[in-house]
């Protein structure tokens, strides 16, 4: 893991425990001086330290809690979470939310802060949607589908092994799941049924106002709309991969994707918007059409107030893959377990109150 990432985590947490995993470091920089490494060692280009050959490719960001460490490895000890990439977040309020990511990690936000939930899987989880404190669905690698009843998570068999990348759940308990190979599933209770999408591309995101107003976005500029009966394609005007979609109202929506692609649906058509960036825009969410946030691959965050888009003050350089917004709160998650949150009412001019929430895990 790059030194700059470790430095960031140290600054965000303020905890000494993170650094306790450094053991017997080689004093010389092996990138500058390759002869610093002896027999049976390799130079890790990220840490710039010599490591045993079998551990030279270890990556703390994806190894999960309790990895076996070589003499010069960083092992994740404190603070929690494990540092695994967080890929999706769903938020009901400032004290109620969920985030999921690599290694099957599930984190629940409650009145006392963030706590790890017991996960029935070690597969990567790409999407989570929370309809109420006692109803949520998460999806992921190899057809993984999990349902939350307010106290525990349980696996649901949907009869597929394709990767599922996004989910939107409703208060009724029903949910739409989307993923690779044009897969769309409708979950009702513990039963899944396929829904014809009419496409075979990778579908990355789904959002909805209600079960008869559903948008889906994916590769090759694909945008699908479900009217309660069937899906039909909508012309997006782009061939870029669309990675996020947000249903603002029954007549308005936003989508984002690679190379700075940002789209808005209004008056029955999609049109392009220009944020002045070529960074991949990975996630988008909001509350109605005048409070929208989108995150970029370089950690940038943009907010739309109904009139114009504004680049928020930079707090991280790491990719943010999940965004959730309520009337007053925003939450963003991403690489190395990064979590950013902010109170929108305290900073209407641009989220000056946006702060790191990593210390909540200590």
Helices and strands as residue ranges (DSSP letters): H 3-13, G 16-21, G 34-36, E 41-44, E 49-52, G 53-55, H 60-63, E 86-93, E 96-101, G 102-104, E 106-110, E 113-116, E 125-132, E 135-140, G 141-143, E 145-148, E 153-155, E 164-169, E 175-179, G 180-182, E 184-188, E 191-194, E 203-210, E 213-218, G 219-221, E 223-226, E 231-234, E 242-247, E 253-257, G 258-260, E 262-266, E 269-273, E 281-286, E 292-296, E 301-304, E 309-311, E 320-325, E 329-334, G 335-337, E 339-343, G 344-346, E 355-356, G 358-361
